Amino acid sequence: MTMVAPAAYGCRHAGGRPPVSGGPVRTCIGCRQRRAATDLIRLQVDDGYLHVVDRPVPGRSAYLCPSQACLERAVQRRAFARTLRQDVRLDDGLPVEFREAVKAREAVR
């Protein structure tokens, strides 16, 4: 009987996740689903407050699916501070800013 060692989790071809093609893949911090980065809304901290960003800015980012449920789940789980590794203040304008980003994304597609 031949024994075969299991493949390491991070291995791209044997045992781990299959190689991903077609651009970068990110994880939604609300529902934890992996999706193409272009399908997600990108958020970053500026002056301590969380904002939706259109263009890449240096620094850590958090990604959300374009759904209000994912935003609410991320706020409830306090996922922003954990993901961005810093204190994050959420102002009252974030849900409005998020909805506008979702509408703009739907208008493009």
N, C-alpha and C positions, 0 to 999 in steps of 0.2 A: 504494500500500500504506500503510495507516494503522498507526502504531506506538502501542501502548498501554503505559504504564508499569505495572509490577506494583504491586499494592497493598502498603502497608506491613504488616509482620507484625502490629502491634498494632491494626490497623483492625478494627472490630467487624463490618462488613458485607461488605466486599469483600476477598477474599484471605486475611484473617487468620482466626482462630478464629471460629466463629459465636457470636452472642450467647447467653449462658447464662441461662436463666430458672429460677425455682423455688428461689431461695435461694443462699447463698454456696457456692462451689466451692473446695476445697482440694486440695493434692497430698500423697499419702502419701509420706513420706520413705524408705520401704522399697522400694516397687515403682515409685514415681514416677507412679502413675496418678492422674488427676484424678477426684474424686468429690465428691458433696454433703458438706458439712461435717458434716451430721447422721449420715452413714454412717461417719464416722471417729472414732477415739479421740484425744482431745486431751491433750497432755502439755506441762507447763511446769516451769521450774526454780524451786525454792523452797529457799533457804539452800544453794545450790550443787548440790543433788540433784534429779534428774528425778522428777516425780510425774505420775500421771494426775489430771486435774482434770475435775470434772463441770460446774462453773459457770465462766463466763468470768471471768478475773482479768486485770487490766492487765498488759501485757507481751507478749513474743513467745511464740508457741506452735508446737509441732510436731504434725503429724497422722500417724496410722498407720491402715492398714486393720485391722479386727479379726481379724488372723491372726498366729500366732506367727512364721511365716516372715518377715513384714514387720518385726517387731520385731528378729529375729535379723539380717536383712539391714541394717537401719539401724544396729545396733550394729557390725556388721562393717565397714560403710562409714564409720563415724564421722560419721554424718549429723547427729546431734543438736547437736554443738558448732558445726558449720557453719551449720545452719538457725537455731539460737537465738543465734548470734553471741556465744557466751560459753563459758567452760570449764564442762563438765558432768561431774558424778560420777555413775556408775551404781552404785547399791547392789544387794545381793542380793535385795531385796524388790521390785524393779521388775517382774520377770517374773510374780510372784504378783499384784501390784497390777494388772498389765495383764490377766492371765487373769480376775481378778474383774470388771474393767470389761467385758470381752467377755461374760462370763456374765450380768452385769446387763443389758447391752444386748440379749442374746438373750431374756431373760425378759420384757422390755418389749414386744418385737416379736412 
